């Protein structure tokens, strides 16, 4: 975790430092598949293009050689929509069907870990961790999932809060506040670090608002498209962030492992 | 089918006729959830807003009263990615795992038809039809699915051709040809007809290019986002087109009903 925080801390300065030589809107506008793609969406493209990479180590900034980059590794990010819960109560605990949903999601992830499959590796994979929002619904969902993935570290993150990215009421005093969505996006969604040499598999248990925000933002879609998607309880949305910065959506709201009577929506 | 074709045939003229009174870019720009949404994407918003609706019946155009519109009915469209097939052969027949995948997709759809579930009705539903591209991979996939849905009409449509919406090679002579994607979009993706009083459930078995084009186009996303999504063989992508013209993506590339060893990609 120390290295991760250090890189984040150095991010702002590094971007400023390299502003004069930063890449344009797209790395290669002659390639139609990348046209209009902002290759520097996570502020790391300029770092990757430098002969050396600025990183903060101990108490000083230093360059890492480009050779430190191990190519072809990806980050597989499984975004899990929390299970069904009791509305209109103060507890926000899962319903009986919510516990069933979370169990099925955990079983499905455990199956995938055996590979090959969604992980797209012809070998078993190990989930790196389960990060979850500390709110009751997401915490309970994560705990149920965790039972099926023994040995996988769990930790909560206060930054995974709930909240719509755009105004959904006619309240004239409403002001857009994307910070609570942009903060976890910047913290958790980024291309693999230079030293990452193998694919990683991470689970994030959070709320539909954040998942849809992450999908729109990481695919560089207009945020207004957020409300045009909806997610089943306990469903799996999977993104792959490649080391070259490209992002692929592999599935949105996959709930095909749920029997029909457990397909519920927020 | 006659009525359907008649409406399509009348579409162009109707739009021209109502051009002077057509609605703007959004029906209600004060609603942030619909801001930037082209409510007339299927050229039928202006019809819906008229006191009468122009339709072609027998040999003449005539108006239907607005009261003919039954509200709250939706079109549930299940877009099925064909199963795995033998590449580099002239036959394009499914592989052994392709047949397994198509069988599982059929079983899943049959389960959903029992409701409640993905159909979101607290009752059993009846699929209206299975439309498929006549190419071998899609035809074989549709036939396998059909075995699990006895009584559901099947028909092929030559308009469901394969082909990328944007240039994917550096061929300098390449010209964009969206017709083969736009034609099936206009033919099959539109809001419910005025006389539709109950939700309908339709299955379309086609190719990944067309499914991703339909998703981008119907959610009004930039078409360049097409290549940022990928779909598992036999997966289910579900759109709901509401009578008010709004479109919701309920799942993209759902393959959660496949065991991990059958999760393959084109």
Interface residues (C-beta under 8 A of the other chain):
Chain A: X30 X32 X33 X35 X36 X37 X108 X111 X112 X114 X115 X116 X117 X118 X119 X120 X166 X167 X168 X170 X219 X220 X221 X222 X224 X225 X227 X228 X229 X230 X232 X235 X236 X246 X247 X248 X249 X250 X251 X252 X253 X254 X255 X256 X257 X258 X259 X260 X261 X263 X265
Chain B: X30 X32 X33 X35 X36 X37 X108 X111 X112 X114 X115 X116 X117 X118 X119 X120 X166 X167 X168 X170 X219 X220 X221 X222 X224 X225 X227 X228 X229 X230 X232 X235 X236 X246 X247 X248 X249 X250 X251 X252 X253 X254 X255 X256 X257 X258 X259 X260 X261 X263 X265
